[in-house]
């Protein structure tokens, strides 16, 4: 099919679309770019291996009925899910809208061999990683895994914070679909798209072909490596809990840079690490029967989770980034429930709403290192990567009442001159799948002062300091200016609502 590009297809509304290239492909079909950057075309295939298009009239008609039914499902229009906008008239397939300038998660977050090879040749290793690079090189006689290169790609693609942002948005989309009774069915990094610029993190999901109601019979499609054990073993149907399982695998891989089941119990003989060996590039040779058997065992969900607190038989202590650097305690719990106990007991898996909440909470306590640029959780005393001292950052802690007994949310961000800090609504109001990332407070540093402003006019906000006004709260109107001299006492904001919150603002790290 690729050699035939470009070619034209017509939709049912007599509009012609020029297909320019394949954007992504899978076992069920290919998604193609068109001459319109905000329109894609999905083409189901008769044979995935040869990419042969459907020609059987009965199959074409069956797909058209399927797409029509999908377009009629009561899915809220504001969910960023690319649904069929029109069927093709001359073959099976459909047109779907997608915001321009987006790439799949796999393209954005996974280091490709070609990229790694180029980085290896150019020795793109900064000083703070050079020791690790040298150690790998010595240990592997010049043919190391060069995990350093993967860390560089991790940084260049947005680091920990951007991955958490992307996963939070993906989890929110899935949770909203689940709340309306739907199952996505075939979740993988190839079906989730993100802005191709690291400065933006818009997230959309595509390939809604298999979307169906929970409990409805249907074909149990899955992407290898992301299928829940009961689905792969064909002993259960795709469900919201199998969606959660696939999502957990994606979370673990994107954050830790290792597979949740690639541990000591998995027998492998691969040379992915020999990036310096020219013969290893561009070839994916098959293995012996024992390797295939081990891979199938892994695919069937028969190997324990590498971080399973109840089973250490497949642990992987030296694989990927240290978990304490990328997973909060709540995320560890979510992974344990879904990939640990939930591997064999689906009902123990973490529901998507809780995934979205835990990921948002983790995203909100990350700060960027002024030295190496990596993002990490603000409870550290120094950068865990390059050991630079902590940047100056704003820390905000939300309590459920003025007694300050129960912390309901935390937020932290590094401070830089003339950079506007956008505080999400979820700090001051209960977590919302739809509006949780909406900005409701802005903080900006201007020379030796900070300016805080509430952007939500529907909220009544009061402020006070414990060192002035004897704790008396005053209505926040317009800009509130304060200086770093607020010290350890900090500043207090009180949000009036059905669920009022007291927010304590402090300046931490290096003082500007």
Buried (B, 14 or more C-beta within 10 A) or exposed (E): BEEEEEEEBBBBEEEEBBBBEBBBBBEBBBBBBBEBEEBBBBBBBBEBEEBEBBEEEEEBEBBBEBBEEBBEBEBEEEBBBBBBBBBBBEBBBBBBBBBEEBBBBBBBBBBEBEBBBEBBEEEBBBEBBEEBBEEBBEEBEEBBBBBBBBBBBBBBBBBBBBBBBBBBBBBBBBBBBBEEBBBBBBBBBBBBBBBBEBEBBBBBBBBBBBBBEBEEEEEBBBBEBBBBBBBBEEEBBBBBBBBBBBBBBBBBBBBBBBBBBBBBBBBEEEEEBBBBEEEBEEEEEEBEEEBEEBBEBBBEBBBBBBBBEEBBEBBBEEBBBEBBBBBBEBBBBBBBBBBBBBBEEBEBBBBBBBBBBBBBBBBBBBBBBBBBBBBBBBEBEEBBBBEBEBBBBBBBBBBBEEEEEEEBBBBBBBBBEEEEBBBBBBBBBEBEBEEBBBEBBBBBBEEEEBBBEBEBEEBBBBBBBBBEEEEEBEEBEEEBEBEBEBEEEBBBBBBEEEEBBBBBBBBBBEEB
